[in-house]
Amino acid sequence: MTRRSIARHRTRHAAIGFLLSIALTLVVTSLAFAHAVVYPRASKVGAYEKYVLRVPNEKAVATLRVEIHFPAGLRVTSFADVAGWQLEVLTDSAKRIVGAVWTGTLPPQRFAEFPFVAANPKAASKLVWPTYQSYADGERVEWTGAEGSKSPASITDVTTSGDAAAGSSTRVITWLALAMAVLALALAVRRPDPRAVQ
């Protein structure tokens, strides 16, 4: 191989490595959305919103208990029945709903959704949803961390516009990761230019 072809070869491998690293970063970011998440991720100031807490079972044993604490300024008004799960509504001394506990059985590789309706705050804010997931082996995972952490709390942006684009971010990141991986694969399997080989 000539020096030029060797340089091209190295550049190609560097490009493949770069694309794969970006794809891996995007995949890891998208996996963060696989945790306990409240949808929608964006809503409108003062609106009555149907929220859904989605909890996947990410372990080899069943999830038996899911607990959520509602953000201050949010007024929860009602819950939907979820087949196979018992609901306990948590209230404060003023009888305001401050949280909920669902008990049931969520097998491995399954997810459950827990819907409720609430009135949003009348000012723009971020709703943070601390959630706790208890497993059959005694482990209790606290989804209460900051964004980007191993166990982040879900966040809903309450704005005057209620831009729903935030709710589609998972799909966008996943498609970007797939595109990067496909491009890296195409570069990796592409045959070298025969004119560059001597």
One Martini backbone bead per residue (centre of mass of N, CA, C, O) as a GRO file, in nm:
protein
  198
    1MET     BB    1   0.099   0.035   0.019
    2THR     BB    2   0.055   0.350   0.016
    3ARG     BB    3   0.056   0.634   0.190
    4ARG     BB    4  -0.222   0.723   0.096
    5SER     BB    5  -0.376   0.458   0.163
    6ILE     BB    6  -0.301   0.455   0.461
    7ALA     BB    7  -0.435   0.724   0.532
    8ARG     BB    8  -0.718   0.640   0.443
    9HIS     BB    9  -0.744   0.400   0.633
   10ARG     BB   10  -0.716   0.563   0.898
   11THR     BB   11  -0.948   0.761   0.848
   12ARG     BB   12  -1.169   0.548   0.831
   13HIS     BB   13  -1.130   0.430   1.118
   14ALA     BB   14  -1.180   0.697   1.266
   15ALA     BB   15  -1.469   0.740   1.161
   16ILE     BB   16  -1.589   0.482   1.274
   17GLY     BB   17  -1.521   0.535   1.571
   18PHE     BB   18  -1.677   0.800   1.593
   19LEU     BB   19  -1.960   0.694   1.513
   20LEU     BB   20  -1.977   0.475   1.734
   21SER     BB   21  -1.953   0.668   1.977
   22ILE     BB   22  -2.206   0.828   1.916
   23ALA     BB   23  -2.404   0.592   1.914
   24LEU     BB   24  -2.349   0.502   2.206
   25THR     BB   25  -2.432   0.765   2.342
   26LEU     BB   26  -2.725   0.763   2.234
   27VAL     BB   27  -2.808   0.493   2.357
   28VAL     BB   28  -2.756   0.565   2.652
   29THR     BB   29  -2.952   0.803   2.654
   30SER     BB   30  -3.207   0.639   2.572
   31LEU     BB   31  -3.200   0.445   2.822
   32ALA     BB   32  -3.285   0.657   3.032
   33PHE     BB   33  -3.593   0.640   2.923
   34ALA     BB   34  -3.651   0.343   3.054
   35HIS     BB   35  -3.744   0.456   3.293
   36ALA     BB   36  -3.924   0.616   3.512
   37VAL     BB   37  -4.200   0.779   3.342
   38VAL     BB   38  -4.362   1.086   3.274
   39TYR     BB   39  -4.653   1.147   3.083
   40PRO     BB   40  -4.584   1.413   2.960
   41ARG     BB   41  -4.289   1.619   2.908
   42ALA     BB   42  -4.513   1.832   2.817
   43SER     BB   43  -4.700   2.127   2.925
   44LYS     BB   44  -4.963   2.337   3.032
   45VAL     BB   45  -5.061   2.600   3.180
   46GLY     BB   46  -5.346   2.510   3.376
   47ALA     BB   47  -5.391   2.230   3.286
   48TYR     BB   48  -5.568   1.942   3.218
   49GLU     BB   49  -5.393   1.637   3.277
   50LYS     BB   50  -5.289   1.333   3.139
   51TYR     BB   51  -5.106   1.114   3.321
   52VAL     BB   52  -4.819   0.877   3.279
   53LEU     BB   53  -4.682   0.609   3.447
   54ARG     BB   54  -4.385   0.448   3.337
   55VAL     BB   55  -4.292   0.100   3.420
   56PRO     BB   56  -4.016  -0.089   3.401
   57ASN     BB   57  -3.870  -0.412   3.399
   58GLU     BB   58  -3.502  -0.445   3.463
   59LYS     BB   59  -3.535  -0.734   3.586
   60ALA     BB   60  -3.550  -1.088   3.695
   61VAL     BB   61  -3.769  -0.967   3.879
   62ALA     BB   62  -4.038  -0.862   4.030
   63THR     BB   63  -4.261  -0.606   4.054
   64LEU     BB   64  -4.459  -0.486   4.353
   65ARG     BB   65  -4.386  -0.163   4.374
   66VAL     BB   66  -4.530   0.174   4.328
   67GLU     BB   67  -4.402   0.509   4.389
   68ILE     BB   68  -4.540   0.847   4.409
   69HIS     BB   69  -4.453   1.195   4.409
   70PHE     BB   70  -4.599   1.499   4.405
   71PRO     BB   71  -4.579   1.802   4.301
   72ALA     BB   72  -4.574   2.107   4.377
   73GLY     BB   73  -4.872   2.266   4.239
   74LEU     BB   74  -5.014   2.001   4.200
   75ARG     BB   75  -5.354   1.875   4.113
   76VAL     BB   76  -5.488   1.586   4.201
   77THR     BB   77  -5.808   1.414   4.101
   78SER     BB   78  -5.739   1.129   3.944
   79PHE     BB   79  -5.781   0.771   3.867
   80ALA     BB   80  -5.694   0.483   3.712
   81ASP     BB   81  -5.752   0.170   3.655
   82VAL     BB   82  -5.536  -0.121   3.719
   83ALA     BB   83  -5.485  -0.418   3.628
   84GLY     BB   84  -5.363  -0.594   3.916
   85TRP     BB   85  -5.388  -0.319   4.088
   86GLN     BB   86  -5.334  -0.143   4.387
   87LEU     BB   87  -5.460   0.158   4.537
   88GLU     BB   88  -5.284   0.424   4.716
   89VAL     BB   89  -5.369   0.724   4.861
   90LEU     BB   90  -5.182   1.014   4.931
   91THR     BB   91  -5.213   1.234   5.217
   92ASP     BB   92  -5.254   1.510   5.390
   93SER     BB   93  -5.391   1.702   5.643
   94ALA     BB   94  -5.566   1.850   5.393
   95LYS     BB   95  -5.631   1.618   5.173
   96ARG     BB   96  -5.401   1.624   4.985
   97ILE     BB   97  -5.259   1.496   4.707
   98VAL     BB   98  -4.909   1.350   4.723
   99GLY     BB   99  -4.967   1.040   4.636
  100ALA     BB  100  -4.879   0.696   4.522
  101VAL     BB  101  -4.972   0.337   4.548
  102TRP     BB  102  -4.872   0.039   4.381
  103THR     BB  103  -4.989  -0.304   4.389
  104GLY     BB  104  -4.822  -0.596   4.242
  105THR     BB  105  -4.733  -0.760   3.920
  106LEU     BB  106  -4.414  -0.731   3.741
  107PRO     BB  107  -4.264  -0.876   3.512
  108PRO     BB  108  -4.023  -0.944   3.328
  109GLN     BB  109  -4.020  -0.760   3.037
  110ARG     BB  110  -4.214  -0.535   3.152
  111PHE     BB  111  -4.488  -0.295   3.158
  112ALA     BB  112  -4.642  -0.014   3.328
  113GLU     BB  113  -4.945   0.190   3.359
  114PHE     BB  114  -5.026   0.508   3.546
  115PRO     BB  115  -5.304   0.690   3.555
  116PHE     BB  116  -5.362   1.056   3.576
  117VAL     BB  117  -5.522   1.355   3.698
  118ALA     BB  118  -5.422   1.710   3.652
  119ALA     BB  119  -5.348   2.029   3.772
  120ASN     BB  120  -5.167   2.273   3.676
  121PRO     BB  121  -4.980   2.512   3.713
  122LYS     BB  122  -4.996   2.882   3.670
  123ALA     BB  123  -4.687   2.839   3.622
  124ALA     BB  124  -4.393   2.809   3.513
  125SER     BB  125  -4.244   2.472   3.524
  126LYS     BB  126  -4.095   2.195   3.701
  127LEU     BB  127  -4.180   1.859   3.712
  128VAL     BB  128  -4.105   1.641   3.974
  129TRP     BB  129  -4.089   1.264   3.984
  130PRO     BB  130  -4.076   1.077   4.245
  131THR     BB  131  -3.969   0.729   4.226
  132TYR     BB  132  -4.059   0.391   4.347
  133GLN     BB  133  -3.903   0.059   4.312
  134SER     BB  134  -4.015  -0.268   4.402
  135TYR     BB  135  -3.878  -0.584   4.461
  136ALA     BB  136  -3.877  -0.928   4.533
  137ASP     BB  137  -3.562  -0.903   4.649
  138GLY     BB  138  -3.580  -0.598   4.808
  139GLU     BB  139  -3.534  -0.390   4.607
  140ARG     BB  140  -3.495  -0.019   4.594
  141VAL     BB  141  -3.570   0.210   4.350
  142GLU     BB  142  -3.460   0.552   4.304
  143TRP     BB  143  -3.627   0.802   4.109
  144THR     BB  144  -3.434   1.102   4.210
  145GLY     BB  145  -3.237   1.207   4.023
  146ALA     BB  146  -3.058   1.361   3.811
  147GLU     BB  147  -2.991   1.446   3.517
  148GLY     BB  148  -2.786   1.174   3.396
  149SER     BB  149  -2.829   0.970   3.590
  150LYS     BB  150  -2.891   0.646   3.684
  151SER     BB  151  -3.165   0.765   3.863
  152PRO     BB  152  -3.384   0.952   3.731
  153ALA     BB  153  -3.605   1.194   3.742
  154SER     BB  154  -3.884   1.288   3.621
  155ILE     BB  155  -3.971   1.550   3.373
  156THR     BB  156  -4.194   1.835   3.344
  157ASP     BB  157  -4.275   2.088   3.122
  158VAL     BB  158  -4.426   2.396   3.214
  159THR     BB  159  -4.591   2.594   2.971
  160THR     BB  160  -4.747   2.819   2.759
  161SER     BB  161  -4.725   2.607   2.505
  162GLY     BB  162  -4.678   2.295   2.542
  163ASP     BB  163  -4.439   2.154   2.414
  164ALA     BB  164  -4.431   1.822   2.266
  165ALA     BB  165  -4.136   1.759   2.172
  166ALA     BB  166  -4.019   1.622   2.429
  167GLY     BB  167  -4.180   1.346   2.389
  168SER     BB  168  -3.986   1.272   2.116
  169SER     BB  169  -3.682   1.233   2.203
  170THR     BB  170  -3.643   0.928   2.206
  171ARG     BB  171  -3.685   0.873   1.904
  172VAL     BB  172  -3.465   1.058   1.795
  173ILE     BB  173  -3.222   0.926   1.936
  174THR     BB  174  -3.261   0.641   1.824
  175TRP     BB  175  -3.237   0.717   1.519
  176LEU     BB  176  -2.956   0.840   1.537
  177ALA     BB  177  -2.809   0.587   1.633
  178LEU     BB  178  -2.885   0.411   1.390
  179ALA     BB  179  -2.758   0.587   1.168
  180MET     BB  180  -2.467   0.577   1.277
  181ALA     BB  181  -2.435   0.267   1.269
  182VAL     BB  182  -2.487   0.230   0.965
  183LEU     BB  183  -2.259   0.413   0.864
  184ALA     BB  184  -2.029   0.256   1.001
  185LEU     BB  185  -2.087  -0.013   0.857
  186ALA     BB  186  -2.051   0.088   0.566
  187LEU     BB  187  -1.751   0.167   0.603
  188ALA     BB  188  -1.646  -0.113   0.698
  189VAL     BB  189  -1.754  -0.284   0.423
  190ARG     BB  190  -1.613  -0.125   0.229
  191ARG     BB  191  -1.441  -0.130  -0.044
  192PRO     BB  192  -1.152  -0.077  -0.161
  193ASP     BB  193  -0.969   0.095  -0.372
  194PRO     BB  194  -0.784  -0.059  -0.618
  195ARG     BB  195  -0.599   0.193  -0.690
  196ALA     BB  196  -0.474   0.203  -0.384
  197VAL     BB  197  -0.356  -0.076  -0.456
  198GLN     BB  198  -0.008  -0.236  -0.483
   0.00000   0.00000   0.00000
